[in-house]
Amino acid sequence: MSTISSIKLNTIILLGIATALLCIMSGCNSTPSAAGTVQGYVEGEFVYISAPMPGRLETLFVQRGSQIRVGDPLFELENVTEKTARDETRLRLAQTRAQLADAKKGKRPTEIEASTAQLNLARAALQFSEKELARQERLLLAKVVSLQDVDRLRSVRDQDRQRVAQLEAELGTARLGSRSDQIAAAEASMQTLEATLTRSEWDLAQKRQTAPQAGLVFDTLYRKGEWVAAGRPIIVLLPPQNIKVRAFVPEPLLAAIHQGDRMQVTVDGGHTPFSGTVSFVSPQAEYTPPVIYSRESRQKLVYMVELAFDQATAVQLHPGQPVDVRFGSAL
């Protein structure tokens, strides 16, 4: 009798195992789906902060786990070379601006006065030579002086005229300043240095990075004193709006889920569920069998659904944390 009972017990156990295997193979684990509850996990989309310029990490202003606000300083790289280049460009620009301003001016007042005095002296000499020539020409008519003496005075008179014309032209040039092409060249040099200064200031600013978004400092990838290549991330940020839940919904529940639907998420050890909104429903099935003609095969299809939260709720979730998601009528 005990042997028969043992055989019956073994038969019941084998039938139970076979039923369980058949249930797994046919996708009959629909109890959670029928209840509108599926499993998921918390996902974080990280923001990697780097500098486009290489350098040694001089200062790290934050620590892993810190909460930061927009504009808070994150890190600063060594910037001696960039500061030197900026200061040099500033000095060269100041020099070029001074040269341009000087080129647009005439000569100094004292130089103008000296040129005016020379012109007046030349005019006085011209007046004397003209009077002397006129007197000698009258004496020539009286045959008192020779023609050679008159020609000599006429030559002196012509030289004095040319001297006056020369000094008048020089005085006009002194009042005008530099030529237009020289001024244009100086202006082009100034504009070039202004652009160089802008680039130097940008290079210097890139050595110090601030937070583009508020959130959690998820990780720091370098320590103070280490060399950082250009473009390599130094700080990993996790903004609250980048925290979401990903759940995989069976195909029978997919028709009841729409973007914007409300849902509830529970975590292990948590008594109060979190409220979120469906932000994305994947149009592509996951874990698709090769043949999906039968109803049993369709039940194996799952679709990824992403859930978004307000910032106050998102900060209470942690990437990688398993959750239970309740959809539809389960709410």
Secondary structure, 3 states (H helix, E strand, C coil): CHHHHHHHHHHHHHHHHHHHHHHHHCCCCCHHHHCCEEEEEEEECCEEEECCCCEEEEEECCCCCCEECCCCEEEEECCHHHHHHHHHHHHHHHHHHHHHHHHHCCCCHHHHHHHHHHHHHHHHHHHHHHHHHHHHHHHHHCCCCCHHHHHHHHHHHHHHHHHHHHHHHHHHHHHHCCCHHHHHHHHHHHHHHHHHHHHHHHHHHHCEEECCCCEEEEEECCCCCCEECCCCEEEEEECHHHEEEEEEEEHHHHCCCCCCCEEEEEECCCCCCEEEEEEEEEEEEECCCCCCCCHHHHCCCEEEEEEECCHHHHCCCCCCCEEEEECHHHC
